[in-house]
Amino acid sequence: MFALSGSTASVVEERGITALHLTMTHDAGLAAAFVVLEGIRDDRTVPRGDDRR
């Protein structure tokens, strides 16, 4: 579970993000983390000129 606050919480809400997934790994003194955000696309938030569907 994520506890978001401030501007991060605002951006997540504004963009319609409904789920966040975190994965972390480490080995031999190296570490990596990735966060994947899921949401419902709202065409009003897609910049003009972006025709990806």
Secondary structure, DSSP 8 states (H G I E B T S, - for coil): -----HHHHHHHHHTTEEEEEEEEEEETTEEEEEEEEEE---GGGS-TT----
